[in-house]
Amino acid sequence: MKAILYVVVKGSLQDVRAIQEILKKRISDISFSPDREQPSLNDCIEFYASFQIEKDQLPALECFLNNDWTGDSGDLESYGFNTKMFDSRVYYLRLQYD
């Protein structure tokens, strides 16, 4: 199934590249959109990642990315200020899949 991950990173372009490298090591055949400044948050950069994943691999990926998601299966989100992200530079994640 296709999955889309929206990522907001608190930091610089160098931090974004480091986060993308972590994701590349964990998710095969992942592709990234161009990054851009997040318009409503100071010092934050956003990007999207898309990839194919098998349904039975989703629980492990969800646990890797964050320890406490909110939302319904297929449309999950989490904030780094009150949960444990896979990297402390990640401010926000949204994981969508069908």
Secondary structure by P-SEA (a helix, b strand, c coil): cbbbbbbbbcccaaaaaaaaaaaaacccccccccccccccccccccbbbbbbbcccaaaaaaaaaccccccccccccccccccccccccccbbbbbcc
